Amino acid sequence: MVRVLDLDGRRIVLVGTAHVSRESTELVRKVIDAERPDRVCVELDEQRYQALSKRKKWESLDLKQLIRQKQMSTLLVNLLLASFQKKLGDELGVPPGTELLEATVAADEQEIPVTLADRPVRITLLRAWRSMGFWQRTRLSAELLASVFSDAELSEEDLRRLKSRDMLNELMSEMAGQLPTLKRVLIDERDLYLADRIRDSEGQTVVAIVGAGHLEGIVQTLHDKPDVDLEEISKIPAPSPWGRVIAWGIPTLIVAAIITIGVTKGSSVAGQNLGYWVLANGIPSALGALLALAHPFTIIAAFLAAPLTSLNPAIGAGYVTGLVQTWVSPPQVKDFQTVVDDASRFSMWWKNRVLRVILATILPMFGSVLGTFVGGWHIFQNLFGGS
């Protein structure tokens, strides 16, 4: 799908593509060869471009650094999306994003400057994640997991539709009714961002390669010429202040409750409650590590860390167990090379060492959260009830 615009005397050629279509790849090169533009814009940011051009995105991961920066949830979403796209790409015979990479190759061959016009993917994902509530996040995660692990084969109609449209943007559009925030961040904001970057690109003739799902939004934005504050839509929203209040408020109340029990009912009763807290946190967290088939040292670390990290929201139990698992059972090169394929097979999450680190981070964390509520409930019952 090609749209040609006259923008203040400049020729803007927009090519709407499907990210898993061989026909789109051929169309991209055909348009660039025919137009010989002054500049080519592509719907990529630097991170995605490096991943497509070098094919070494996963091999270069530093898991320890990601854990320290608390980016494991972002990694998980990226991995699930990559696995979902690769699964569709395998069925269609074209790796996702091939047409975008082909545009940069064609431009390089003709010595045409390239603009990577998309918003950084990390900012997009974090804006989407932090803009959603708990239940919206849960629903999105369930949808992604269901898509990744589904064994259903695509029908001929599905294959035809995916070859002619931008599959990821279409998926997001279909979910817009239930998750309007997701569509706003992933599609509407990026329409504005891409249109602004295309409009500001130098050259009398500009060819822009974008997903078909963005085409109409970009055309509308270029016609209407709204003032777009790129800085505003490039900010990562701060976490909800209520989340911070709850995160620190619960541990503070629990510590205060144990101290109050010690003052009013004696140190032995306080000691019993403290012991219950340790077991209520340590056991579920250790079981989470065991369920991940983590290293024995990781299981021990989960039991020891959870009672303490539950009282310090700055350091979660998963932070500790993920680092320990990475240290005692570091992933090998082959684990990184196959991680996208392995992510779509349920059993491989316990065999691939990269995926096992993710499990060893997330499952002990859930165990610790469960233990916090169980242990806190018991302590407050003792505070306001019997001894």
ChimeraX attribute file (.defattr): number of C-alpha atoms within 10 A of each C-alpha:
attribute: neighborCount
match mode: 1-to-1
recipient: residues
	/A:1	14
	/A:2	16
	/A:3	13
	/A:4	13
	/A:5	15
	/A:6	12
	/A:7	13
	/A:8	8
	/A:9	9
	/A:10	14
	/A:11	17
	/A:12	23
	/A:13	21
	/A:14	25
	/A:15	22
	/A:16	24
	/A:17	30
	/A:18	29
	/A:19	28
	/A:20	30
	/A:21	27
	/A:22	18
	/A:23	14
	/A:24	25
	/A:25	21
	/A:26	13
	/A:27	19
	/A:28	24
	/A:29	18
	/A:30	13
	/A:31	18
	/A:32	23
	/A:33	13
	/A:34	8
	/A:35	14
	/A:36	15
	/A:37	22
	/A:38	17
	/A:39	21
	/A:40	28
	/A:41	25
	/A:42	24
	/A:43	22
	/A:44	23
	/A:45	16
	/A:46	15
	/A:47	12
	/A:48	20
	/A:49	19
	/A:50	14
	/A:51	13
	/A:52	18
	/A:53	15
	/A:54	9
	/A:55	13
	/A:56	13
	/A:57	16
	/A:58	17
	/A:59	15
	/A:60	12
	/A:61	13
	/A:62	9
	/A:63	20
	/A:64	18
	/A:65	12
	/A:66	17
	/A:67	22
	/A:68	14
	/A:69	10
	/A:70	15
	/A:71	14
	/A:72	22
	/A:73	16
	/A:74	14
	/A:75	17
	/A:76	15
	/A:77	17
	/A:78	16
	/A:79	20
	/A:80	20
	/A:81	18
	/A:82	18
	/A:83	23
	/A:84	23
	/A:85	21
	/A:86	21
	/A:87	20
	/A:88	20
	/A:89	19
	/A:90	12
	/A:91	13
	/A:92	18
	/A:93	13
	/A:94	19
	/A:95	19
	/A:96	22
	/A:97	22
	/A:98	19
	/A:99	28
	/A:100	26
	/A:101	21
	/A:102	17
	/A:103	26
	/A:104	24
	/A:105	16
	/A:106	17
	/A:107	22
	/A:108	13
	/A:109	9
	/A:110	13
	/A:111	11
	/A:112	17
	/A:113	16
	/A:114	20
	/A:115	20
	/A:116	20
	/A:117	24
	/A:118	22
	/A:119	21
	/A:120	15
	/A:121	16
	/A:122	17
	/A:123	16
	/A:124	21
	/A:125	18
	/A:126	18
	/A:127	21
	/A:128	19
	/A:129	22
	/A:130	16
	/A:131	20
	/A:132	16
	/A:133	12
	/A:134	11
	/A:135	9
	/A:136	17
	/A:137	17
	/A:138	11
	/A:139	14
	/A:140	19
	/A:141	15
	/A:142	12
	/A:143	12
	/A:144	16
	/A:145	18
	/A:146	13
	/A:147	18
	/A:148	23
	/A:149	16
	/A:150	12
	/A:151	10
	/A:152	7
	/A:153	10
	/A:154	13
	/A:155	9
	/A:156	9
	/A:157	9
	/A:158	10
	/A:159	16
	/A:160	13
	/A:161	13
	/A:162	21
	/A:163	20
	/A:164	19
	/A:165	21
	/A:166	22
	/A:167	23
	/A:168	20
	/A:169	19
	/A:170	19
	/A:171	12
	/A:172	18
	/A:173	19
	/A:174	12
	/A:175	16
	/A:176	15
	/A:177	11
	/A:178	13
	/A:179	17
	/A:180	14
	/A:181	21
	/A:182	25
	/A:183	22
	/A:184	17
	/A:185	20
	/A:186	20
	/A:187	22
	/A:188	15
	/A:189	19
	/A:190	24
	/A:191	24
	/A:192	25
	/A:193	23
	/A:194	28
	/A:195	26
	/A:196	21
	/A:197	17
	/A:198	26
	/A:199	17
	/A:200	9
	/A:201	20
	/A:202	15
	/A:203	16
	/A:204	14
	/A:205	20
	/A:206	26
	/A:207	27
	/A:208	32
	/A:209	27
	/A:210	26
	/A:211	26
	/A:212	22
	/A:213	22
	/A:214	22
	/A:215	23
	/A:216	14
	/A:217	19
	/A:218	22
	/A:219	19
	/A:220	14
	/A:221	19
	/A:222	21
	/A:223	13
	/A:224	9
	/A:225	13
	/A:226	11
	/A:227	9
	/A:228	14
	/A:229	11
	/A:230	16
	/A:231	8
	/A:232	9
	/A:233	18
	/A:234	16
	/A:235	12
	/A:236	17
	/A:237	15
	/A:238	10
	/A:239	10
	/A:240	11
	/A:241	9
	/A:242	10
	/A:243	10
	/A:244	11
	/A:245	10
	/A:246	12
	/A:247	16
	/A:248	16
	/A:249	14
	/A:250	17
	/A:251	18
	/A:252	13
	/A:253	14
	/A:254	20
	/A:255	15
	/A:256	12
	/A:257	20
	/A:258	24
	/A:259	18
	/A:260	15
	/A:261	23
	/A:262	17
	/A:263	12
	/A:264	12
	/A:265	15
	/A:266	13
	/A:267	15
	/A:268	11
	/A:269	17
	/A:270	23
	/A:271	15
	/A:272	13
	/A:273	23
	/A:274	19
	/A:275	13
	/A:276	19
	/A:277	26
	/A:278	21
	/A:279	18
	/A:280	24
	/A:281	31
	/A:282	29
	/A:283	22
	/A:284	24
	/A:285	35
	/A:286	30
	/A:287	18
	/A:288	26
	/A:289	34
	/A:290	19
	/A:291	15
	/A:292	23
	/A:293	18
	/A:294	25
	/A:295	19
	/A:296	14
	/A:297	16
	/A:298	28
	/A:299	27
	/A:300	18
	/A:301	23
	/A:302	36
	/A:303	28
	/A:304	20
	/A:305	25
	/A:306	34
	/A:307	26
	/A:308	18
	/A:309	21
	/A:310	25
	/A:311	20
	/A:312	15
	/A:313	16
	/A:314	10
	/A:315	16
	/A:316	21
	/A:317	33
	/A:318	32
	/A:319	25
	/A:320	23
	/A:321	35
	/A:322	30
	/A:323	22
	/A:324	24
	/A:325	28
	/A:326	22
	/A:327	13
	/A:328	13
	/A:329	17
	/A:330	16
	/A:331	18
	/A:332	12
	/A:333	13
	/A:334	12
	/A:335	18
	/A:336	20
	/A:337	16
	/A:338	14
	/A:339	21
	/A:340	22
	/A:341	15
	/A:342	20
	/A:343	23
	/A:344	24
	/A:345	14
	/A:346	12
	/A:347	10
	/A:348	15
	/A:349	20
	/A:350	19
	/A:351	13
	/A:352	19
	/A:353	23
	/A:354	28
	/A:355	23
	/A:356	24
	/A:357	29
	/A:358	24
	/A:359	24
	/A:360	35
	/A:361	31
	/A:362	23
	/A:363	24
	/A:364	37
	/A:365	28
	/A:366	16
	/A:367	25
	/A:368	32
	/A:369	19
	/A:370	16
	/A:371	25
	/A:372	25
	/A:373	15
	/A:374	15
	/A:375	23
	/A:376	24
	/A:377	14
	/A:378	16
	/A:379	23
	/A:380	16
	/A:381	12
	/A:382	18
	/A:383	20
	/A:384	10
	/A:385	9
	/A:386	7
	/A:387	11
